[in-house]
Amino acid sequence: MMNQELLTMARYNMHVLNIVFTNETLGYIQAEQEDESNQPLSGVILPDNDWAKVAEGMNVKGVTVRTKKEFEAAVKEWKKMDGPMLIDVKYTHEMPYSTELNTLDDPAFVKKYQAEDLKPFSYFAEKYGLEADAASGASQHEETEPEPAPDTVSGASQH
């Protein structure tokens, strides 16, 4: 959402690696609009920008990648150079899986990401002695903080 830091990195020749994941949408905001509020999409669809060229225009080395092999090569190149680099990773248009409303061992997640061969979170929770509630994604404590008083001075929205 911001890129002015690239100018600072270029000015001071900072050895920083920037990675932009491009799928032509503001995915998490789109997920909120679809999953939580069921509202029509608003302001989340982006054109396919070439962020590597944007970086080059700011005097930062820019590389666009589409495969793991290309990504690994770009990282190796960055390790050998001085100064900053931006890698624009072009990936699937498939929406990220919304995790905030699901348990950590959700079968839908396993199926969507072909993760059948991976150990679920509950395996590690049990192995390292976490409580059952933590493994299931449930909160371990009650909310005890009182609701804040309404803002009656600034006129700010409550939402």
C-alpha positions in Angstrom: 0.0 0.0 0.0 3.0 2.3 0.4 6.4 2.3 -1.3 8.2 5.4 -0.2 10.5 3.3 1.9 12.1 2.1 -1.4 13.4 5.6 -1.9 15.1 5.6 1.5 16.6 2.2 0.9 17.9 3.4 -2.5 19.3 6.6 -1.0 21.2 4.8 1.7 22.0 1.7 -0.4 20.4 -0.5 2.3 20.7 -4.3 1.8 17.0 -5.0 2.3 14.9 -7.5 0.4 11.3 -6.5 -0.2 8.8 -9.1 -1.4 5.4 -8.2 -2.9 2.8 -10.9 -3.5 0.7 -10.0 -6.5 -2.7 -11.6 -7.2 -4.6 -8.5 -8.5 -6.6 -8.1 -5.3 -6.4 -6.7 -1.8 -7.1 -10.3 -0.7 -7.6 -9.9 3.1 -9.9 -6.9 2.6 -11.8 -8.8 -0.1 -12.1 -11.7 2.3 -13.5 -9.4 5.0 -16.1 -8.0 2.5 -17.1 -11.5 1.4 -16.9 -13.6 4.6 -17.9 -11.2 7.3 -20.1 -8.5 5.9 -21.4 -10.1 2.7 -21.3 -6.8 1.0 -20.5 -6.1 -2.7 -16.8 -5.9 -3.4 -15.5 -2.3 -3.2 -12.0 -1.1 -4.0 -10.3 -4.4 -3.8 -9.7 -5.5 -7.4 -6.3 -4.2 -8.7 -4.8 -4.2 -12.2 -1.8 -6.4 -12.8 0.9 -4.0 -11.9 4.6 -4.6 -12.5 6.0 -3.8 -9.0 9.5 -4.7 -10.1 9.4 -1.9 -12.7 8.0 0.5 -10.0 11.1 -0.5 -7.8 13.4 0.1 -10.8 11.9 3.6 -11.2 12.9 4.2 -7.6 16.5 3.0 -8.1 15.9 -0.3 -6.5 16.7 -3.6 -8.2 13.4 -5.2 -9.3 12.7 -8.8 -10.2 9.4 -10.5 -11.2 9.1 -14.2 -10.5 6.4 -16.8 -11.3 8.0 -20.0 -10.0 9.8 -21.2 -6.9 13.0 -21.7 -8.9 12.9 -18.1 -10.1 12.3 -16.9 -6.6 15.2 -18.8 -5.2 17.5 -17.4 -8.0 16.4 -13.9 -7.2 17.1 -14.3 -3.5 20.6 -15.7 -4.3 21.2 -12.7 -6.5 20.2 -10.3 -3.7 22.5 -12.0 -1.3 25.5 -11.3 -3.6 24.6 -7.7 -4.3 24.8 -4.4 -2.4 21.7 -2.4 -2.0 18.0 -3.1 -1.9 15.9 -5.4 -4.1 12.2 -5.9 -4.6 10.8 -9.3 -5.8 7.3 -9.2 -7.3 5.9 -12.7 -6.8 3.0 -13.3 -9.3 0.8 -16.0 -7.9 -2.7 -17.6 -8.2 -5.8 -15.5 -8.2 -7.4 -18.0 -5.8 -8.4 -16.2 -2.6 -6.4 -16.9 0.5 -8.1 -19.1 3.0 -9.7 -17.1 5.8 -8.4 -18.4 9.1 -9.9 -16.0 11.6 -13.3 -17.7 11.7 -12.0 -21.3 11.6 -10.3 -23.8 14.0 -6.7 -24.5 13.4 -7.2 -28.1 12.2 -10.0 -27.3 9.7 -10.5 -30.1 7.2 -11.5 -27.5 4.6 -8.1 -25.9 4.9 -6.3 -29.2 4.6 -8.3 -30.0 1.4 -7.9 -26.6 -0.2 -4.1 -26.5 0.2 -3.5 -30.2 -0.4 -2.0 -30.4 3.1 -2.9 -34.0 3.9 0.8 -35.0 4.3 1.4 -32.2 6.9 1.0 -32.6 10.6 -1.9 -30.5 12.0 -1.5 -27.8 14.6 -3.0 -30.1 17.3 -0.1 -32.5 16.8 2.4 -29.8 17.8 0.2 -28.5 20.6 0.0 -32.0 22.1 3.8 -32.6 21.5 4.8 -29.4 23.3 2.2 -29.5 26.0 -0.2 -26.8 25.0 -3.7 -26.9 26.5 -6.5 -28.6 24.5 -8.3 -25.2 24.1 -5.2 -23.7 22.5 -4.9 -26.5 20.0 -8.5 -26.1 19.0 -8.1 -22.4 18.5 -10.4 -21.5 21.4 -9.7 -18.7 23.7 -8.2 -19.6 27.1 -9.6 -16.7 29.0 -12.7 -14.7 29.4 -13.0 -11.1 28.2 -12.6 -9.0 31.3 -12.0 -5.6 29.9 -15.0 -3.3 29.9 -16.4 -1.8 26.7 -14.9 1.6 26.0 -17.2 4.6 26.6 -18.8 5.9 23.4 -17.0 8.8 21.7 -19.5 11.6 22.0 -17.0 14.4 21.3 -15.4 13.8 18.0 -18.3 12.4 16.1 -16.2 9.4 15.1 -18.1 6.3 13.9 -18.4 3.4 16.3 -17.6 1.0 13.5 
